Amino acid sequence: MDDINIFEYYRIFRARRNIFFLTVLMLTAIGVVYAYLQPTTYSATAEILPVGGSEAGGLAALAAQVPGFAGIGGAMGGGDTSAKTLLAILKSRTLAEQIIRRSHLFQYYFGNDAQESPDLMEAAVSMLLRRNTEFSNSLKTGTIIIRAEFKDPALSADVANGYVELLQHSLQNNAFTKAKRNRFFIEERLAQNKRELLETGKRLNEFYQERQVSNVEASVDVPIGDDNGSPVVLAELEKLEKEKGELKQKILIIKDIPQQIYLEYVAQQKEIFAKMNILLSQQFEMAKIEEAKEDLAFQIIDPARKPVGRSSPNRKLIFYLSFFASLFMGIFLVFVTEYIVRVKRGQI
């Protein structure tokens, strides 16, 4: 093997130095032009911290014990709103459409005369989620970072803060929290029980009036209790539910039974409804407390602020990369050119 002759390489480089300098100059110039032709964009970030609500243990116990409540038992357990859930909501098409309308991104993407249409909305959502926004979860701090990047720095901050605002609105109004669903269910049951209690009282009152019974007060009581919701109370509620169902079936077939027996049935039914109203009222208050604890699924750590400096392009980095790449390319072309010349001369 021939020894490497450094002086020979120097001679070749010196003879072809024009190729080297021209390559370096052209590639560096191309990199600089490219850097300055790229649109300037500004990035704004908002940071939120997912937080969990308290466990709805008392309500879950009620759902497991009382007929009619068991269907929501699985939805009443505790647990935090996870970062994955929040990220899924942030990346959803629904939230993207709301942001587009809120921040007037149709005009930004398609011009001032653009009108909303299904096709344009699809394109706008795609551009917003793929080009202009980024959502990430920091495993170190547990926070979620919402990043928006646009040519207008004010628009970047507005979109990032808009996501935080609409996320909070969605969590509060779309029944994402388990406690909110629990409260809706119990509220509906309480309203139904009150209607049945009033109807039973009305039937009992009519019975007394038709038979001119004057020693019984014709009134309807709707009591509100303050029981402590112990297991004994929950068992009593279950028992009352069963008795109510049995009475409803029996009341349909007692038209030919003596009036005293009918009166006893109606009175018992009213008493059961009254007791259930006490227990459901207490559980409704508990559900409202649980809902208040889970109202917010996240805390705002840092709202987005209008950026001062641009986020891209990084012109300095582009210049350095193009310069060093041109050096290697220039050296490569020098020796390739020398090799081709020697092949033509028959020296190789």
C-alpha positions, 0 to 999 in steps of 0.5 A: 500500500502506498503511503499517504502523501499529505503534500499531494493532497495539499497540491490537489486542493490548491489546484482545485481551490476555486471549486472548493470556494465556489461550492462553499459560497453557493451552498452557504448563500442558498442556506441564508436565502432559505432562512430569510424566505421562511415565514417568521412565526411566534410561539406561545405556551400555556401550562396546566396541571391536572387535579383530581376530585374526591372519591364519591364513596358514599354515593357509590354505596348508595348506588350499590344498595338501592334498586334503580341506582345500581345502573350508575354504580360504576360511574360513581367511583372516585379517581382523578381526571387523568392527563390522557383524558385532558389531552384527548379532549384538547386534540379533539375535532370539537374543540378545534372547531370551537377555537377556529370560530372563536379566534377567527382562523377562517380568515387567517387561513383562507382570507377575509372573504372566506365563508365557513363550509364543511370542506373548509372547516375540515381543512382548517381543523387539519392545519390547526392540529398539524401545523399550528398547535402542539399538546404534550404531557411533561412526565417530570412535572405532571403538567400539560403544555399547550403550544400555539404557533402563528405568524401573529404573536397576539394570535398565538397567545389568544389561541393557547389561552382559548384552548384553556378557556374552552377546555374548562368550559367543556369540563364544566358544561358537558358532564365530564365529571362523575359527580355531575352525572350522579347529581343529575340522576339523584335530582331526577329521582328526587323530583319523581318521588316528590311528584308521587308524594304529592299525587298520593297526598292528593288521592288521600285528601280526595278520599277524606273529602268524598267521605266527609272525614273531618278529623284528619287534616287534609294536607300534604307534607314534603319533609326535608331530612337531615339523616346522616346517610348511615348504612342503616339508612341506606338499607331502609331506603332499599326496603322502602323502594321495595314496599313502594313497588309492591303497593303500586301493584296492589293499589291497582286491584283493590277497587272492590276492597272495603274502603278502610283497606284502601285507605290503609294502602294509600296512607302507607304509600304516602308514608313511604314516599315521605321517608324516601323524600327525606333520604333522597334529599340528603343524598342530593345534598351530598351529590352537590358537595361532591360535584363542587369538589370535582368542578375543576379538572385542572389548574392553570399554572402559566397562562400564555403571554404574547411572545416577544421573540420569534420561535422560527426560523432559527436563522443562525442555526440554518447558517451554521448548518449550511456553512459546515455542510458546504465545507464537506461538499467542497472538499468532496467535489475537489477530490472527485474532480481530480479523480475524473481528470486523472481517469481521462488522462489515463493516470489511473 
